Amino acid sequence: MTTPQVVVHRDKELMAKAAAARLITKIVDAQAARGSASVVLTGGRNGNGLLAAIAASPARDAVDWSRLDLWWGDERFLPDGHADRNVTQARQALLNAVELDPARVHAMPASDGPHGGDVDTAAEAYAAELARAARPENHGAVPSFDVLLLGVGPDTHVASLFPELPAVRENERMVVGVRGAPKPPPVRTSLTLPAIRAAREVWLLAAGEDKAKAVTIALSGAGELQAPAAGAHGRGRTLWLLDRAAAAGLPRELYPPASP
């Protein structure tokens, strides 16, 4: 388990711009080293804010978008094109503006897709897609993602892993169907903690006063069943990207005073 690193920015706008610069650099470096890169996207205001910041950055042209695999950490089990689906919002924020290879954009199944309304079958299909993309050198039945992005909810949930619900207890399957999520819509698909932990780097994003309590709990030694964000870590690096409002409850020794 990697020790979390914490970086605190002045506000959410600066956090989004800095995270965008970090991600562009990471993708370019991975493509230079291995020919391609893989990133797991997250939804929500911070995930979409990061994507919008990439779209607005002149540095985005340094990425070879055709050699990037995009996955998702979770998805609302709604019809294709629904405004609340993470993939729909990601397309609006960034994906429609760059030259991606459609075969490398791995959206989670929609409720009107080939699996119909069966969220468990949809989850199994996404797990099978991940397994097909995994290589012998990877750690398990998912690729070794270069960066896996997660937004942190006010209740400490990440992806669609909510405190105390069955999905956060899963330790074998890589993807699960989620029912009864306390945040609408109640039916979702989600990567599990074992899949998240296969990533080379996990970046957790939180901005705003409403995230301060969750950040403090997750970085204060809480258990992953009560605080799923506490169980999200990468094999090589775990990075918390925060604004000052979200970091308000943290002791200053957790992050460098020079953080911009």
C-alpha positions, 0 to 999 in steps of 0.5 A, spaced: 500 500 500 502 506 497 502 512 502 498 518 500 501 524 497 497 530 498 497 536 494 493 542 496 491 548 491 488 555 492 481 553 489 477 548 485 479 552 478 487 552 480 486 545 482 483 543 475 488 546 471 494 543 475 491 536 475 490 537 467 497 539 466 499 533 471 495 528 467 497 531 460 504 530 462 503 523 465 499 521 458 505 523 454 510 520 458 507 513 458 506 514 451 513 515 450 515 509 454 510 504 452 507 507 446 500 508 449 497 510 455 490 508 459 486 512 464 480 511 468 475 517 468 471 519 473 464 523 473 462 529 478 464 536 478 471 535 479 472 530 474 468 534 469 472 540 471 479 536 470 476 534 463 474 541 461 481 544 463 484 539 459 480 541 453 482 549 454 489 547 455 494 548 449 498 543 452 493 538 450 496 537 443 502 534 446 497 527 447 497 522 441 489 521 443 489 515 438 493 512 442 490 513 449 485 507 452 479 510 456 475 507 461 470 509 467 471 507 474 463 507 475 457 509 471 449 510 472 445 505 469 441 509 464 440 509 457 445 511 452 446 518 451 442 520 457 445 527 460 446 524 467 451 518 464 458 519 466 460 518 458 455 523 456 458 528 460 465 526 458 464 527 451 461 534 452 467 536 456 473 533 452 472 527 448 468 530 442 474 535 441 479 530 441 481 525 435 480 519 439 480 512 437 473 509 438 475 502 439 479 505 445 473 508 448 471 503 453 464 506 456 460 502 461 454 499 458 447 503 458 441 500 460 438 500 453 444 496 451 445 489 449 444 487 456 437 490 457 436 492 464 440 487 467 445 491 471 449 484 473 450 482 466 452 489 464 457 489 470 460 482 467 461 484 460 465 490 462 469 485 467 470 481 461 472 487 456 477 489 462 480 482 462 481 482 454 485 488 455 489 485 460 496 483 459 501 478 462 505 483 465 499 486 468 497 485 476 490 481 475 484 481 470 485 488 469 490 492 465 495 496 469 492 503 468 497 509 468 492 513 472 485 512 475 481 518 477 476 518 483 472 523 485 471 523 493 463 524 495 461 527 501 460 521 504 467 518 502 464 514 497 469 513 490 466 510 484 460 507 486 462 504 492 458 507 498 460 506 505 457 499 508 454 497 501 456 490 499 460 493 493 465 496 497 466 489 500 467 485 494 474 482 493 474 478 487 470 481 482 473 487 478 466 490 476 459 489 480 452 492 479 450 496 484 443 497 487 440 502 492 445 507 491 444 513 496 445 518 491 441 517 485 440 514 480 440 508 485 442 503 480 450 503 477 456 499 475 462 500 478 469 498 479 471 494 485 477 496 490 481 490 487 480 493 480 482 500 483 488 498 486 491 495 480 492 502 477 499 504 477 497 511 480 490 513 483 488 520 484 483 522 488 480 529 487 476 533 492 474 540 492 469 545 496 467 545 503 462 539 503 468 535 501 472 537 507 469 532 512 470 526 507 477 528 506 479 528 513 476 521 515 479 518 509 486 520 511 485 519 518 486 512 518 478 510 517 477 503 515 475 502 507 468 499 509 466 505 513 470 510 508 471 507 501 476 513 499 481 510 504 481 503 501 483 507 494 490 506 492 495 505 487 501 500 486 506 506 485 502 512 487 496 515 491 495 522 490 490 526 493 489 533 489 485 538 493 483 545 494 484 549 500 476 548 502 476 540 502 483 540 506 481 545 511 480 539 516 487 536 515 493 537 519 498 541 515 504 536 516 500 532 511 502 537 505 507 541 504 506 549 506 509 551 499 503 547 495 500 553 491 
